């Protein structure tokens, strides 16, 4: 059974090269305006809480899912995840940890904190495209997301 609906993805990623590759990979399956990037956990929370410059809902739509890097400056992914999952307004947004880490501790801790998935960033662009296609298929065609 398919519930296909275009999803809005918010990516928190500090590495410019990774950010560009992620955007390019998602372009294969999603329109460009369906993926937005912020540079760290602090900007992510400003976006989610509609703090300027992210207060324009048309320009910065509410995400259906968040891809969250763990190792970022200012506010890392763990801190951002804790803040998202402790907020009544934000905790229903699925958060996918998307990081270079494959540490058993990171996996265990982030699931315990409320992440929906943990994905280690693939090593090649072709593998990244496959991962982004799987994310898009699962989150837009398989599951129902809160509205």
Protein Blocks (a to p, Z undefined) as FASTA:
>chain_A
ZZbdcdddddddfblklmmmmmmmmmmmpcfklpccdfbfklmmmmmnopafklbmklmc
cdfbdcddfbdghiafklmmmmmmmpmklmmpccddddfbfcfklmmmmmmnopabdcdd
dfbfklmmmmmmmmmmmmmmmmccdZZ
